[in-house]
Amino acid sequence: MGDLSETSISVDFKIKPIIIPSAAIQRLEQYPHGAGGLGDIWKCSMSTESGARHVAVKIVRVSQSDDKELLYKAGRIIRREAYVWITLSHVNILSFEGIVDDFGKIPALVSPWMENGSLNDYLKKEFSSLPGHRKLELVRQVAAGLSYLHGKDVVHGDLTGTNILVDDSENLRLADFGLSMIAAESGNLTFGSLQSGNTRWMAPEFVDFPDDSDEPQSPQKPTKRGDIYSFGCIMLQILLGKEPYSWIKHAVHVITAIASGREPFKRGVNMDMDEVYELLSSRCLSKIPEQRPSTVEITTIMSPS
């Protein structure tokens, strides 16, 4: 496990999470399996009374691990995410197992391992074999998870094809909810920014367009309406099998496309879908946030007839 040192910190959690003994967690790979918006994901084995199983261990990435102030801020991030996560329970939300204290210098968050990876990975492998009703069911699952979050007044803030995960039953689970809110509150000075590739799913009002000003721009807090735009992108990604701005390779050029008013999907090209869903996606992707539907309206429209 990570070496404890005098710079390790303890975190005073608002709601006490389950503490998983470090002896029960074993890394299965030499390097992180992947990187989330603010942290690294390790594939691990967790020993329990019923046997060992794979789990994901997420630790917030700190740029200077010997800086006590930065470690304190990292602890606040862990505390906030655990506080949000521990209160959530829904079939389309990634479940929270608990924390492990000495995986590194700050507590790490533990969740079930999703062997099928992200929605992006899943669609690349399975899209050609998915029937229409299955694609709609996947969209409904994302809508159900997001509706649950919004009903709890939790803004996801970074809904993308990379942090919607696919469980062993090939059902979708939303992960990393609330992380961009945490990034906004911390000024995002301590931690790696949300992955630049996630700009593809981001509502235009949140894209940080380069300008001539030398003044640093204050990070905006995410909104439910921003989540709806991202949902519209996810919806079309599932139905069409392509990521937003799929014809643009580099994320920096995506920002240029958004600045020039380009839409994330080319309308009329291979858009063989029911008019109801085409209209719904158009409303979700409105450049005017107030014109986007709520999750309540979305789930009503998406309900099987």
N, C-alpha and C positions, 0 to 999 in steps of 0.2 A: 504494500500500500504506500501512499504518499508519506514522506517523512514529516513527522511533526516537528515543529520548531517554535521558538519564542514568538514568531510572527503568526502562528496559527491563531485563529480567533474562534470564540464561541458565539452562537447566535441566540438571542432571546426571542423565541418564536411566539407569535400572538396565540396561535393554537398549537399545542404540542404535537408534533408529528410522531409517527412510529420511528423509533431509533433502531436501525438495523446494525447489528454488530459488524465491525469491519472484518472480523474473521470469517463471516459468512459470505463475503463478497470477494470474488477472484477475477482479475482481468483475464480476458481470453485472447486479447490481441496486444501487440507491442505498442501500437499507436491508437489514437482516437479513431473510432469507426467513421465518424463524421462530425461536422460542425453545425451547430444551430446558430441562431441569430446572435446570441450572447455567450455561448458556451460550447464546450466539446462534449461529444457523446461517446462513451466507452461501452463496448459490448462486454458484459460480465456474466459470470455464473453466480447464482445466489443459492446457498444451501438452506433448506428448510426441513421441518420435521417430516414432510411428505416427499422429500427428495430435492435434487438440485434442478434449477430451471434458469433460463437465460433472462437477464434483465438489462435495461439500459440505465447507465449512470451518467447523469449530466452534471458537469461542474462549470460554474461561471468562469469564463476566461478573464484573467487579470493581467494587464499589460506589464506591471512591475510588481511581482509577487512579494518583494521585500518592503514595500511601502505600506505602512500600517494604516494610513488614511484610506488608501485604495482598497485594502482588505476590509476595512470597516464598511465602505460603500458596497463592496461585493456582498458582505454579510447582509446588508439591508435588502439587496436584490433577492438573495435567496429567501430571506424572511418574507418578502412581499409575494414572491411567486408561490412559496409553500402555503401562505395564507389564502391565496386565491384558489390554488389547486386542491387543497385539502377539503374544501367545502363543496367540491363538485362531484357529482355522480350521475353519469349518463352513458348509455350504451355507445354513443358516438363521440365520447370524450375519452382521451387516454387517461387511464386510472393512475393514481399516485400510490406508490408502495410505502414510501417513507424516506428517511435520510440516512446517510452514512457519514459519520463525523470526520474520520481521518483518512479519507480518500485523497485529500490534498490539504491545502491550508484553510479552506473554507468548506462547510458542509456541502455534500453532493446530493442531488435529488435522484431518486430511484423510481423507475416505472417498468412495466412489462416490456420485454423485447418484442418488436414487431418484425417478424422474420420476412414478411413480404415487402418491407421497406416503405417508401413514400408513394403517394399517389402518382407522382411523376414516373417513378420506376415501374409501378404497376401498369400504367397506361401504355408505356413503351413496349412492355412485354405482351399485354393482354388485349389491347384495344381492338385489333382486327377480329378477334373471336368473340367480342362482347355483343350480345343482341341488344336491340333498342331498349327493351324493358329493363335490362340489367343496368344500362347507362343511366336511365331515369332513376332507378333505385339508388344508385351511387350519389346522384345529385340530391335526392331526398335525404340521404343520410347526412350529407354536409349541411343541408338546410336545417335538419333536426338538431344537429350539434350546435350550430350557430344560434338557432332560436333559443336553445336551452341557455347558452351563455348570456345572450341579450336579456333573457327573462330574469337572470340573476344579476343584471347590470354589470356584466363583465364584457368589456370590449376586447376582442381578440387582438386587433391591431397589426397582425402580420400573417394574414390567412393566405397561404400559397400552396402550390402543389408539392412543396418540399416538407411542410410540417403538417400535412394531413397524412396519417399513417394507415397502413392496411394490416389488419390483424390476421390471425391464423384462419379465421372463417371468411376472410376476404371482405370484411366489413370495414368501413372507414372510421377513423378516430382522429379528432382534432387535437393538436398538441401545441405547446408554446404559446398559449393564450395569455395575453396581458404583458408579454415581454416588451413590446414597443412602448407601452405605457411606462414601464419601469425605466426604459432607456430615456424617455422624455423627461421623467422626473429627475433622473440622475444627470441630465445634461449630456448624456452619452459621451462623457469625456474619458471615463475610466476604461470602458470596455469596447471591444471591436464593434463597429456599427452593424446594424442588421445587414445581412448579406446583400450585396449590391444587386445580385441576380433577382432578388425578390421585388425589385422595382417593377417587374413585368406585371405583377398582380396589384400594384399599388394605385389607389385613387389619385387622379391628377392633382388634387388640392394638397397632397402630401409630398409630392415629388420636389426635391430640393434642386431647383433649376439654378445653374451657375449664372451669376450676374457680375457686374463691374464693381459692386460694393465690396469694401474690405471688412465691413461689419459682419461678424458671425451671426447666422440666423438662429433664432431660438427654435428648438425642436418643438413641433406641434404635438399635442396630445391626440392620440387616435380617437376615432368616433365610430359609433354604430353605423353611420352612413358610409364611412370609409370601408367598413367590413362588408357592407352590401355590394359595393363596387367589386371588391375582391371576390365575393361569392359569384358575381356575374361572370368574372373571368374563369373561375373554377368550373362553373356550370358549362360554359362553352368548351372549355378544355376537355371535360368528360364527354360531351356530346360530339365534339369534332376530332378529338384525339391530338390536338396541337396546343402547345403552350401559347400564352399571349405573346404577340410580336414574334411569332415563331420564325419569321423570315429574317429577323435581325439577330446576328450572332452575339454581339457584345452588349453588355448591360448599359454602357455609357451611351451607345447609339440608341438604346431604348428611351433614355431620358430625352434625347434630341427629338425622337419621334413623338413622344408625349407633348413636349413643348410646342411642336408644330401642329398639334391637334389630331394626330393620327390615332385611329381606334386600334385596340389590341387584337382584333380579329377582322379579317377582310370580309365584309358583308357580301353575301351572294355567291361566295366561292365555296363550293362543297357544303353549303349550309342547308342540308336536307333534313329539316326538323319541323315538328309541328309548329304552326303559326303562334300558338299560345306561348310556347317556350321561347320562340324567337322574340316575341314582344316582351316577355318577362326579362330576358337577358338584356334587351335594349334599354329597358327602364333601369335595371340594376347598374348599367354602364353609363348612365346619364352623367354628363359633365357638371350638372347642377345637382348637388347633394340632396337638396330638399325634394327633388323629383324621384328619388329612388324609393322603392317599396320597403316596408318593414319586414322582418323575418316572419311575423304573424301572417302577413299577406302572402309572402312567398310560400310558406308551408301550406296555406289554404289552396293556392293555385296548383301546387305540386302534388296535392293529395290524390291518390288514385281514385278515379271516378267509379 
